[in-house]
Amino acid sequence: MAELVEVRIVALVVSAIHAYEGRPADGPRSEPESVLREEVRIEAGLGIVGDRYFNQPVHRNAAVTVFDADAFEAAGLPPGLDPALTRRNIILRGYPIDRLTRRRTPAGERVPGAVFTLDTGSGPIRFQANRPANPCAWMDVVLGPGAFKGLRGRGGVRCTPLDSGTLRLGRATLGR
């Protein structure tokens, strides 16, 4: 990794259920327990232990979502919103994570997403950035009107964990 950037992990979200299911007008499903964690265990190729997408073959390339909480400001959303409402697993500040997703060149060729690391002191964990974590209509319900449109292109990145390890809230290093 050539570039190391200091970031801060501000939220870790692990949910056993899919709360944003059905029609947004009906509201989210109730969680059986808090989704917020102080630390999470990542398993290579499988995801976050305890999360609804852990070891789900259909979600192997999207088992972990990483979101930049600073996207709220760029999206024109009011200050003070809880970034955990996006239901992204790893929410950080200090790096525009959406830049790491796969993309198309001007010639239309697909470029794979970047491999990056996150380290909160227990050793770096590599992630393969895959596709964008596009926002949905639920964002207008849980964050406020205009969030769905404002977060387009800023909804985070769906990743495959390449290493196992532990991440904690607080100071972290992102390697690129």
N, C-alpha and C positions, 0 to 999 in steps of 0.2 A: 504494500500500500504506500503510495507516494505522498499522499496528502492526509494529515490527521487534523481533525477539526474538533474543538471542544463544543459539546452540545449539552443539553440538559434533558433528561427524560422526565417529563412532567406528569405522565399517567401511564399506567399499564392496565389494560382491560382484558379480562378473561371471562367469557360467558359460555355457560353450558347450553343456553338456548338462543334462538334467533328472535330477539325481541321486536325487530322491525319487520314484521311479517304481516301480510294482508294489506288492507287499505289504510293509508296514513290517517284518514279521517276517524278511524276507529281507535287510534292511539296505540302505543306500544304495549306488548305483553309484559306482565310483571315478572321481575327476576326473582328466583327463589332465594338468592343471596346477593350481596354486593358484588359487582363485577370488577371493582378496583382492587389492585394488588400492590403490595410494596415490592415484591419480586416475582419473577416468572421463570419457569424452567423451560428452555427451548430444547427440542430434540431434532437432530438432523433429519431432514426429509419428511418429518411428521408434523411439526408445528409447535404450538404452546400446550403443554400438559394442562388438561382441564378445559380447554377451549372447545367449542362446538365443531371446529374444523380440524381438530387434532386427528391425525391418521385417517382422514377421509380421502380415499383415492381421487375423487373428483376435484378436491381442493388442494392437492399436493403442490401445485405451482402458485397457490394463493393462500397458503395456510397461515401466513402472518402478514398483517397489514401495518405499515409504518406511515405516520402522518406528521406533518409539520404544523404545529399549532399556530405558527405565525401566518399561515394561510388565511386565517380568519380576518386579519387586518387587510391583507391583499384582496380579499373577497368583499371588503367593505362592510363586514359584519360588526355589530356593536361590541365594544370592549366588555370583558367580564363573562363571556360565554364559556361554558365548560367544554373543553375539547373532547372529553371522554364521551360526550353525547354523539360523536361521530361513530362510535363503536369500533374505532381502529384500535389494534392491539398495543402498539408502541407509539406513544405520542411524545414527540420531542420538540425542542426549540433550538434554533441555531444553525439549521442547515435546510436548504430548499430541497427536500427529499424527492419531490416530483421530477426533478431533473434526471434521476437515475433510472427511470423506467425505459423500457424498450421504445423505440420510435422508428419513424421512417425518415430516410434521407430525402433531400429534394428530388432525387431521381426515383423515389418510391421504394427503395430497398429497405428491408427491415434490419434494424440494428439491435442486437440483444441488449437488455438492460445491464446495468453495471453490477459487479460484485462489490459489496461494501461490508465493513465490519462495524459492530457496536461493542464497546467494552465499558463495563461499569466497575471494573476492578477485579473481576474473576477470570479475565482473559478474553480475547476478542472472539466474537461469534460472527462468522461470515454469513451473509445473506445474498441470494441472487435476486435482484430486482427484476420483476417480470412485467406485469401489465398494470396500468393505472387502476386505482381503487376509485372508480367513478362514483360521484355522489348520486343519491336517489331522491325521490320526492319526499322521503321521510325527513330530509334535512330542513325543509321548510316548516315542518311540524315541530321538530325538537329544537331547532336553533332559531328559527324565525323566517318570515317571508323573505325571499330572495337568496337564501342560503344555497338552495339546490343549484341555481344558475351561477351564483358567485363562486362556488367551489369547483365548478367545471375546470379541469386541468390542474386543480389543486387538492384533489381528494385523497392523496396519498398513493402508496405503492404496495401492490400485492407481491409478496416475496416467498421464496423457498429458503428455509434455513439449511445451510450447508454444514454447520457444526452444531454440536450440543453444548449447552452451557446455561448460565444464569445471568439474568439482567435485573437490575434494581433501579428504583427511582433515584433521581439526582444526577450528579455530574457524570458525564460519559464522554467517550472519545469515539468519533465516527471516522473510520479509515476509508480512504477511497483511492 
